[in-house]
């Protein structure tokens, strides 16, 4: 699979841009703030129907405009896939595949697998468990639509249960009403937990392999999946937590509390790892994501690397580029501030490179 062309209208700092891409490595170079990252975010948008960086769709509309449009021509299994995304202030977002509008955006997830690595990913290490759950869910959802549907339904039931807990605060509880939400959470939560366990059994070895390759086994790192459901029956957990839930006015137990624990040696990664070690850890996570999707989708995902060379030492950059030269990946998009550095790296591994120069929301010949 690859992206042949991309058109942006009023997307972030671009008034209009049309680009044609190589099936191999494509690099966007330019100063910080020029709009390099916005281009790969547009590619991500066409795959996931949302931005990698911005929660609100309308925040991606160019200043003083009312709408944005993204259009991409992908080639998947030798067939063209024309993807359209349109966002207008005050209107419903439109996502179309070959001129057919989706009724549910979730039906699009997984059609065009993409893996993004960006500096903002440090939140996977430094922030709360919701970021790490979102990481797991984004991978599984690209290969398992039942999982995605169950996750959406679970979150709806959780929202309704939490609303009821707030509503009955200080008053008598209708246990029959609560049991309606509990039954949904139990059935959906158990199904989600089973899939997450199976996923982690496959994912952790892929991560270990990637980290060992990048670091030449210089550090001892580990990853552990933690869930309340691993050691307890969900139904019993909800009953035992009822008094606590009523006091806190939200549901304190369930798969929405799952987490990944990252360690360097015997210590939490975020406490003792250097910036370079953290970047290597994150890069390994994304390489494992790539491998997992490739195994299950039978097509190589598009790889989006934003500012990849920052905080990676020369040795680890070289190891990553070895994977490129071995054609481990398919189409790759890279952003960097140093075109000469990029050109030198790819000259050394004898890999063709298509360069784009970005200046203040314009893409110029490199």
VOPAGU-2260 file (C-alpha; in pm, 1 decimal, decimal comma):
REM VOPAGU-2260
SITE   aa  ch    i         X         Y         Z
SITE  UNK   A    0       0,0       0,0       0,0
SITE  UNK   A    1     114,6     355,0     -67,6
SITE  UNK   A    2     -13,0     711,8     -96,8
SITE  UNK   A    3      24,2     840,3    -452,6
SITE  UNK   A    4    -100,7    1196,3    -406,1
SITE  UNK   A    5    -231,7    1435,7    -143,1
SITE  UNK   A    6    -429,8    1759,1    -168,5
SITE  UNK   A    7    -485,5    2001,7     119,2
SITE  UNK   A    8    -719,2    2301,6     122,9
SITE  UNK   A    9    -728,3    2532,8     426,8
SITE  UNK   A   10    -573,0    2262,8     646,8
SITE  UNK   A   11    -381,2    2417,2     937,0
SITE  UNK   A   12    -126,1    2658,8     782,9
SITE  UNK   A   13    -186,7    2548,2     420,4
SITE  UNK   A   14    -420,3    2746,2     196,2
SITE  UNK   A   15    -373,6    2492,4     -82,0
SITE  UNK   A   16    -115,2    2228,7    -170,4
SITE  UNK   A   17    -100,7    1927,9    -404,4
SITE  UNK   A   18     178,4    1672,3    -380,4
SITE  UNK   A   19     283,7    1358,9    -567,8
SITE  UNK   A   20     480,0    1100,5    -370,5
SITE  UNK   A   21     737,8     830,5    -422,1
SITE  UNK   A   22     638,9     475,7    -327,7
SITE  UNK   A   23     954,0     467,2    -114,5
SITE  UNK   A   24    1096,4     738,6     111,1
SITE  UNK   A   25     954,9    1093,1     111,2
SITE  UNK   A   26    1108,7    1367,5     325,3
SITE  UNK   A   27     972,4    1708,7     421,6
SITE  UNK   A   28    1245,7    1953,2     520,1
SITE  UNK   A   29    1226,3    2306,4     652,9
SITE  UNK   A   30    1252,3    2519,8     961,6
SITE  UNK   A   31    1050,4    2450,1    1273,5
SITE  UNK   A   32     698,7    2587,2    1237,9
SITE  UNK   A   33     702,8    2577,5     857,5
SITE  UNK   A   34     432,7    2308,5     832,3
SITE  UNK   A   35     625,2    1983,4     788,1
SITE  UNK   A   36     438,9    1802,7    1063,5
SITE  UNK   A   37     104,3    1924,3     929,1
SITE  UNK   A   38     164,4    1730,2     607,9
SITE  UNK   A   39     213,2    1395,9     780,4
SITE  UNK   A   40     -78,2    1474,4    1010,6
SITE  UNK   A   41    -293,3    1514,0     697,9
SITE  UNK   A   42    -188,8    1162,5     592,2
SITE  UNK   A   43    -274,1    1030,5     937,5
SITE  UNK   A   44    -610,3    1209,7     918,0
SITE  UNK   A   45    -704,9    1025,7     599,2
SITE  UNK   A   46    -634,9     694,0     770,0
SITE  UNK   A   47    -788,9     755,4    1114,6
SITE  UNK   A   48   -1048,3    1025,9    1032,0
SITE  UNK   A   49    -888,3    1252,9    1293,8
SITE  UNK   A   50    -570,9    1443,0    1371,0
SITE  UNK   A   51    -283,9    1283,4    1560,9
SITE  UNK   A   52    -220,3    1606,8    1746,4
SITE  UNK   A   53    -547,6    1799,4    1778,6
SITE  UNK   A   54    -863,1    1670,2    1949,9
SITE  UNK   A   55   -1103,2    1917,4    1786,8
SITE  UNK   A   56   -1160,2    1885,3    1411,8
SITE  UNK   A   57   -1237,7    2254,3    1369,3
SITE  UNK   A   58    -902,9    2352,6    1524,2
SITE  UNK   A   59    -741,6    2216,3    1208,7
SITE  UNK   A   60    -917,8    2472,9     989,3
SITE  UNK   A   61    -684,9    2745,7     863,1
SITE  UNK   A   62    -715,1    3076,4    1046,5
SITE  UNK   A   63   -1000,2    3297,9     916,2
SITE  UNK   A   64   -1145,4    3014,5     704,9
SITE  UNK   A   65   -1464,0    2811,1     759,3
SITE  UNK   A   66   -1366,3    2468,0     631,2
SITE  UNK   A   67   -1083,3    2238,2     528,3
SITE  UNK   A   68   -1058,2    1955,1     276,1
SITE  UNK   A   69    -812,4    1666,7     251,7
SITE  UNK   A   70    -801,2    1432,1     -45,0
SITE  UNK   A   71    -568,0    1139,3     -93,1
SITE  UNK   A   72    -520,0     876,8    -361,4
SITE  UNK   A   73    -398,0     552,8    -208,1
SITE  UNK   A   74    -306,4     234,4    -391,6
SITE  UNK   A   75    -412,4     -74,7    -196,6
SITE  UNK   A   76    -376,9    -423,3    -344,3
SITE  UNK   A   77    -325,2    -257,7    -685,6
SITE  UNK   A   78    -660,1     -77,9    -654,9
SITE  UNK   A   79    -700,5     297,8    -618,7
SITE  UNK   A   80    -871,5     423,4    -304,4
SITE  UNK   A   81    -985,6     786,6    -323,1
SITE  UNK   A   82   -1031,1     919,5      29,7
SITE  UNK   A   83   -1198,9    1252,9     102,6
SITE  UNK   A   84   -1225,4    1433,7     435,7
SITE  UNK   A   85   -1417,1    1758,0     474,3
SITE  UNK   A   86   -1470,6    1959,6     790,3
SITE  UNK   A   87   -1686,2    2273,6     798,8
SITE  UNK   A   88   -1759,1    2487,0    1103,4
SITE  UNK   A   89   -2105,5    2407,9    1235,3
SITE  UNK   A   90   -2151,4    2103,4    1010,5
SITE  UNK   A   91   -2095,9    1730,6    1039,5
SITE  UNK   A   92   -1757,6    1599,7     925,5
SITE  UNK   A   93   -1761,6    1409,2     597,3
SITE  UNK   A   94   -1546,2    1106,8     519,9
SITE  UNK   A   95   -1582,6     946,9     177,0
SITE  UNK   A   96   -1424,2     642,0      17,5
SITE  UNK   A   97   -1445,4     643,2    -361,9
SITE  UNK   A   98   -1724,1     905,3    -343,2
SITE  UNK   A   99   -1928,6     693,7    -100,1
SITE  UNK   A  100   -1985,1     861,9     236,4
SITE  UNK   A  101   -1937,3     659,0     551,6
SITE  UNK   A  102   -2228,3     635,2     791,7
SITE  UNK   A  103   -1988,7     537,5    1071,2
SITE  UNK   A  104   -1632,3     668,5    1073,6
SITE  UNK   A  105   -1525,5     356,3    1262,3
SITE  UNK   A  106   -1592,0     152,3     945,7
SITE  UNK   A  107   -1294,0     328,9     785,2
SITE  UNK   A  108   -1044,8     240,9    1060,0
SITE  UNK   A  109    -799,9     -25,5     947,2
SITE  UNK   A  110    -852,4      14,5     573,5
SITE  UNK   A  111    -529,8     215,0     537,6
SITE  UNK   A  112    -292,1     112,6     819,9
SITE  UNK   A  113     -58,2     388,1     934,8
SITE  UNK   A  114     206,9     408,5    1207,7
SITE  UNK   A  115     306,6     750,6    1342,9
SITE  UNK   A  116     613,5     831,1    1553,3
SITE  UNK   A  117     630,4    1190,0    1679,3
SITE  UNK   A  118     791,5    1385,8    1966,4
SITE  UNK   A  119     450,7    1413,2    2135,4
SITE  UNK   A  120     465,3    1035,9    2191,0
SITE  UNK   A  121     667,1    1096,8    2506,8
SITE  UNK   A  122     328,4    1116,2    2681,8
SITE  UNK   A  123     309,4     737,0    2648,1
SITE  UNK   A  124     587,1     725,9    2907,2
SITE  UNK   A  125     528,1    1038,3    3114,3
SITE  UNK   A  126     149,3    1074,7    3129,9
SITE  UNK   A  127    -138,4     866,8    3269,1
SITE  UNK   A  128    -268,1     521,7    3183,0
SITE  UNK   A  129    -533,0     655,6    2943,2
SITE  UNK   A  130    -257,3     740,7    2691,2
SITE  UNK   A  131    -120,0     386,4    2698,8
SITE  UNK   A  132    -466,5     231,7    2668,9
SITE  UNK   A  133    -532,3     456,6    2370,5
SITE  UNK   A  134    -209,1     327,5    2214,1
SITE  UNK   A  135    -319,1     -36,1    2256,6
SITE  UNK   A  136    -670,1      36,1    2131,2
SITE  UNK   A  137    -548,2     220,6    1821,2
SITE  UNK   A  138    -346,7     -83,9    1712,1
SITE  UNK   A  139    -605,7    -352,0    1784,8
SITE  UNK   A  140    -885,9    -147,1    1626,7
SITE  UNK   A  141    -705,2    -148,0    1292,2
SITE  UNK   A  142    -725,7    -528,4    1271,0
SITE  UNK   A  143   -1036,8    -613,0    1477,9
SITE  UNK   A  144   -1358,5    -421,3    1411,0
SITE  UNK   A  145   -1553,8    -621,0    1668,9
SITE  UNK   A  146   -1307,0    -499,8    1929,8
SITE  UNK   A  147   -1356,9    -140,1    1818,7
SITE  UNK   A  148   -1736,5    -175,5    1832,5
SITE  UNK   A  149   -1714,9    -331,3    2179,9
SITE  UNK   A  150   -1485,7     -53,0    2298,1
SITE  UNK   A  151   -1724,5     216,3    2173,0
SITE  UNK   A  152   -2019,2      41,3    2341,6
SITE  UNK   A  153   -1824,4      -7,9    2666,0
SITE  UNK   A  154   -1735,6     360,7    2684,5
SITE  UNK   A  155   -2099,2     458,1    2624,3
SITE  UNK   A  156   -2217,6     226,4    2903,3
SITE  UNK   A  157   -1943,6     357,4    3131,9
SITE  UNK   A  158   -2047,9     717,4    3065,0
SITE  UNK   A  159   -2411,1     631,0    3144,4
SITE  UNK   A  160   -2318,3     445,0    3463,7
SITE  UNK   A  161   -2102,6     735,4    3581,7
SITE  UNK   A  162   -2383,8     979,6    3507,5
SITE  UNK   A  163   -2620,0     767,8    3718,2
SITE  UNK   A  164   -2369,9     752,4    4006,8
SITE  UNK   A  165   -2358,6    1132,9    4009,7
SITE  UNK   A  166   -2736,1    1155,8    3980,4
SITE  UNK   A  167   -2801,9     938,6    4289,0
SITE  UNK   A  168   -2536,4    1102,1    4504,9
SITE  UNK   A  169   -2667,3    1111,7    4863,5
SITE  UNK   A  170   -2991,7     935,5    4770,6
SITE  UNK   A  171   -3121,5     578,4    4762,5
SITE  UNK   A  172   -2975,5     367,8    4483,7
SITE  UNK   A  173   -3193,6     176,8    4237,5
SITE  UNK   A  174   -2984,3    -142,4    4210,6
SITE  UNK   A  175   -3197,6    -266,1    3921,1
SITE  UNK   A  176   -3100,2      40,2    3720,5
SITE  UNK   A  177   -2735,2      -4,2    3812,2
SITE  UNK   A  178   -2743,0    -369,8    3709,8
SITE  UNK   A  179   -2839,9    -267,5    3356,4
SITE  UNK   A  180   -2511,9     -80,7    3315,0
SITE  UNK   A  181   -2314,7    -344,3    3507,4
SITE  UNK   A  182   -2428,2    -622,3    3277,9
SITE  UNK   A  183   -2315,0    -429,3    2972,2
SITE  UNK   A  184   -1980,4    -343,2    3129,2
SITE  UNK   A  185   -1918,5    -703,0    3235,1
SITE  UNK   A  186   -1996,6    -859,8    2896,5
SITE  UNK   A  187   -1811,6    -598,2    2693,1
SITE  UNK   A  188   -1524,9    -560,4    2941,5
SITE  UNK   A  189   -1450,7    -931,4    2954,3
SITE  UNK   A  190   -1442,9    -949,1    2573,8
SITE  UNK   A  191   -1210,0    -647,8    2553,0
SITE  UNK   A  192    -981,9    -785,2    2824,7
SITE  UNK   A  193    -947,2   -1118,0    2643,7
SITE  UNK   A  194    -844,3    -947,2    2319,6
SITE  UNK   A  195    -598,2    -717,0    2498,5
SITE  UNK   A  196    -430,5   -1014,2    2668,3
SITE  UNK   A  197    -395,8   -1197,0    2337,1
SITE  UNK   A  198    -261,6    -881,1    2174,2
SITE  UNK   A  199       4,0    -828,7    2442,3
SITE  UNK   A  200     119,6   -1189,6    2411,7
SITE  UNK   A  201     201,3   -1117,5    2047,5
SITE  UNK   A  202     313,6    -756,3    2086,9
SITE  UNK   A  203     570,5    -785,6    2368,7
SITE  UNK   A  204     803,3   -1022,5    2174,8
SITE  UNK   A  205     788,1    -787,2    1875,3
SITE  UNK   A  206     879,7    -494,4    2099,2
SITE  UNK   A  207    1166,2    -686,9    2261,6
SITE  UNK   A  208    1303,5    -774,9    1919,1
SITE  UNK   A  209    1290,5    -412,4    1800,4
SITE  UNK   A  210    1453,1    -272,7    2113,9
SITE  UNK   A  211    1730,3    -531,8    2107,0
SITE  UNK   A  212    1802,9    -442,8    1743,4
SITE  UNK   A  213    1812,0     -66,0    1797,2
SITE  UNK   A  214    2015,1     -75,4    2119,5
SITE  UNK   A  215    2218,3    -390,0    2049,6
SITE  UNK   A  216    2081,2    -510,3    2384,6
SITE  UNK   A  217    2258,1    -226,0    2565,3
SITE  UNK   A  218    1974,2    -188,2    2818,1
SITE  UNK   A  219    1736,1    -421,8    2997,3
SITE  UNK   A  220    1383,7    -293,5    2935,1
SITE  UNK   A  221    1045,9    -456,0    2989,3
SITE  UNK   A  222     675,2    -399,8    2942,9
SITE  UNK   A  223     388,7    -547,7    3146,5
SITE  UNK   A  224      14,1    -538,3    3088,2
SITE  UNK   A  225    -178,9    -471,5    3410,3
SITE  UNK   A  226    -554,3    -515,7    3450,6
SITE  UNK   A  227    -786,2    -555,4    3747,7
SITE  UNK   A  228    -961,9    -831,3    3553,4
SITE  UNK   A  229    -647,8   -1044,9    3545,9
SITE  UNK   A  230    -685,5   -1136,8    3911,8
SITE  UNK   A  231   -1058,0   -1092,8    3972,1
SITE  UNK   A  232   -1403,2   -1159,9    3831,4
SITE  UNK   A  233   -1543,1    -837,6    3685,5
SITE  UNK   A  234   -1888,8    -893,4    3833,3
SITE  UNK   A  235   -1746,7    -939,0    4183,4
SITE  UNK   A  236   -1513,8    -643,1    4140,8
SITE  UNK   A  237   -1807,4    -416,0    4058,1
SITE  UNK   A  238   -2004,7    -538,1    4360,9
SITE  UNK   A  239   -1708,3    -491,8    4594,8
SITE  UNK   A  240   -1644,9    -141,5    4458,2
SITE  UNK   A  241   -2007,4     -19,3    4474,4
SITE  UNK   A  242   -1969,8     177,5    4796,9
SITE  UNK   A  243   -1650,2     336,1    4668,5
SITE  UNK   A  244   -1811,8     415,2    4332,9
SITE  UNK   A  245   -2103,4     587,3    4502,6
SITE  UNK   A  246   -1866,8     790,9    4717,5
SITE  UNK   A  247   -1643,6     893,8    4424,7
SITE  UNK   A  248   -1939,3     924,4    4182,0
SITE  UNK   A  249   -1761,0     730,5    3906,9
SITE  UNK   A  250   -1675,5     368,9    3824,0
SITE  UNK   A  251   -1345,9     276,0    3987,1
SITE  UNK   A  252   -1297,7     -73,0    3846,3
SITE  UNK   A  253   -1292,0    -217,7    3496,6
SITE  UNK   A  254   -1087,9    -234,9    3177,7
SITE  UNK   A  255   -1087,2     146,0    3162,9
SITE  UNK   A  256    -824,7     124,2    3437,8
SITE  UNK   A  257    -589,0    -106,5    3243,5
SITE  UNK   A  258    -229,6       7,0    3204,7
SITE  UNK   A  259     109,2     -76,0    3056,1
SITE  UNK   A  260     405,6     -62,2    3292,9
SITE  UNK   A  261     736,4      31,6    3129,0
SITE  UNK   A  262    1060,8     -47,4    3310,3
SITE  UNK   A  263    1433,7       4,6    3266,9
SITE  UNK   A  264    1591,8    -267,7    3474,5
SITE  UNK   A  265    1381,9    -286,6    3790,6
SITE  UNK   A  266    1281,2      79,0    3788,0
SITE  UNK   A  267    1004,4     278,9    3614,3
SITE  UNK   A  268    1129,9     394,0    3276,0
SITE  UNK   A  269    1005,2     751,1    3315,8
SITE  UNK   A  270    1207,8     802,2    3635,0
SITE  UNK   A  271    1555,8     692,2    3530,8
SITE  UNK   A  272    1573,7     665,8    3151,5
SITE  UNK   A  273    1763,8     930,4    2955,5
SITE  UNK   A  274    1593,0    1115,2    2670,0
SITE  UNK   A  275    1781,0     894,0    2424,9
SITE  UNK   A  276    1667,5     576,3    2601,3
SITE  UNK   A  277    1309,3     698,5    2607,6
SITE  UNK   A  278    1325,0     781,3    2235,2
SITE  UNK   A  279    1464,6     433,3    2165,2
SITE  UNK   A  280    1184,2     279,6    2373,7
SITE  UNK   A  281     917,5     476,7    2185,5
SITE  UNK   A  282    1072,7     396,2    1848,0
SITE  UNK   A  283    1071,5      27,3    1941,8
SITE  UNK   A  284     704,4      49,6    2038,5
SITE  UNK   A  285     620,2     191,6    1697,0
SITE  UNK   A  286     833,6     -62,8    1510,5
SITE  UNK   A  287     652,1    -337,4    1700,1
SITE  UNK   A  288     323,6    -173,0    1602,3
SITE  UNK   A  289     436,5    -179,1    1239,2
SITE  UNK   A  290     527,8    -548,9    1260,8
SITE  UNK   A  291     200,5    -640,8    1430,7
SITE  UNK   A  292     -10,5    -460,2    1170,9
SITE  UNK   A  293     191,3    -608,3     885,3
SITE  UNK   A  294     141,4    -959,8    1021,4
SITE  UNK   A  295    -233,2    -916,4    1059,0
SITE  UNK   A  296    -317,6    -691,3     763,1
SITE  UNK   A  297     -78,1    -859,1     516,9
SITE  UNK   A  298      15,2    -517,2     382,8
SITE  UNK   A  299     291,1    -283,7     500,4
SITE  UNK   A  300     154,7      19,8     685,3
SITE  UNK   A  301     263,6     367,8     584,5
SITE  UNK   A  302     530,4     485,1     830,4
SITE  UNK   A  303     520,2     850,0     943,9
SITE  UNK   A  304     837,2     965,6    1123,4
SITE  UNK   A  305     820,0    1317,9    1265,6
SITE  UNK   A  306    1154,5    1457,5    1382,3
SITE  UNK   A  307    1287,9    1101,4    1412,0
SITE  UNK   A  308    1657,8    1191,8    1438,2
SITE  UNK   A  309    1616,8    1415,0    1743,8
SITE  UNK   A  310    1762,9    1253,7    2060,3
SITE  UNK   A  311    1871,2     935,7    1879,1
SITE  UNK   A  312    2248,6     888,7    1870,1
SITE  UNK   A  313    2426,2     817,8    1541,0
SITE  UNK   A  314    2447,1     445,0    1609,4
SITE  UNK   A  315    2071,4     405,5    1664,1
SITE  UNK   A  316    1992,9     619,9    1361,6
SITE  UNK   A  317    2217,0     392,4    1158,2
SITE  UNK   A  318    2041,3      82,0    1291,9
SITE  UNK   A  319    1701,0     226,8    1200,5
SITE  UNK   A  320    1820,6     315,2     853,0
SITE  UNK   A  321    1947,5     -40,5     809,2
SITE  UNK   A  322    1585,1    -151,7     831,2
SITE  UNK   A  323    1499,2      99,2     559,2
SITE  UNK   A  324    1779,0     -24,1     333,0
SITE  UNK   A  325    1664,5    -384,6     383,9
SITE  UNK   A  326    1317,8    -281,9     260,5
SITE  UNK   A  327    1163,9    -381,9     592,1
SITE  UNK   A  328     915,4     -98,5     542,9
SITE  UNK   A  329     702,6      15,2     253,4
SITE  UNK   A  330     630,7     385,4     203,4
SITE  UNK   A  331     789,6     622,0     456,0
SITE  UNK   A  332     737,8     991,9     528,3
SITE  UNK   A  333    1002,4    1174,9     732,0
SITE  UNK   A  334    1026,9    1531,3     860,1
SITE  UNK   A  335    1360,4    1691,7     944,0
SITE  UNK   A  336    1517,5    2036,4     964,0
SITE  UNK   A  337    1842,0    1931,7     789,1
SITE  UNK   A  338    1808,1    1828,0     422,4
SITE  UNK   A  339    2183,8    1769,2     393,1
SITE  UNK   A  340    2175,9    1524,3     684,2
SITE  UNK   A  341    1887,2    1335,5     528,5
SITE  UNK   A  342    2052,4    1321,8     188,8
SITE  UNK   A  343    2378,1    1196,6     338,8
SITE  UNK   A  344    2204,4     923,1     539,1
SITE  UNK   A  345    2015,2     790,4     239,4
SITE  UNK   A  346    2313,8     820,8       7,6
SITE  UNK   A  347    2508,7     599,6     248,5
SITE  UNK   A  348    2244,3     326,4     247,6
SITE  UNK   A  349    2191,4     370,9    -128,2
SITE  UNK   A  350    1819,7     429,9     -90,0
SITE  UNK   A  351    1641,4     676,1    -323,4
SITE  UNK   A  352    1486,2     974,5    -153,1
SITE  UNK   A  353    1224,6    1227,5    -263,6
SITE  UNK   A  354    1275,1    1564,5     -92,2
SITE  UNK   A  355    1014,0    1836,2     -38,4
SITE  UNK   A  356    1109,6    2181,0      91,9
SITE  UNK   A  357     849,2    2339,9     317,5
SITE  UNK   A  358     833,8    2714,5     386,0
SITE  UNK   A  359     548,9    2884,2     573,1
SITE  UNK   A  360     274,6    2655,3     448,8
SITE  UNK   A  361     409,9    2618,1      95,6
SITE  UNK   A  362     577,7    2314,1     -54,7
SITE  UNK   A  363     860,0    2408,9    -290,6
SITE  UNK   A  364    1093,0    2209,0    -516,3
SITE  UNK   A  365    1385,2    2079,1    -307,8
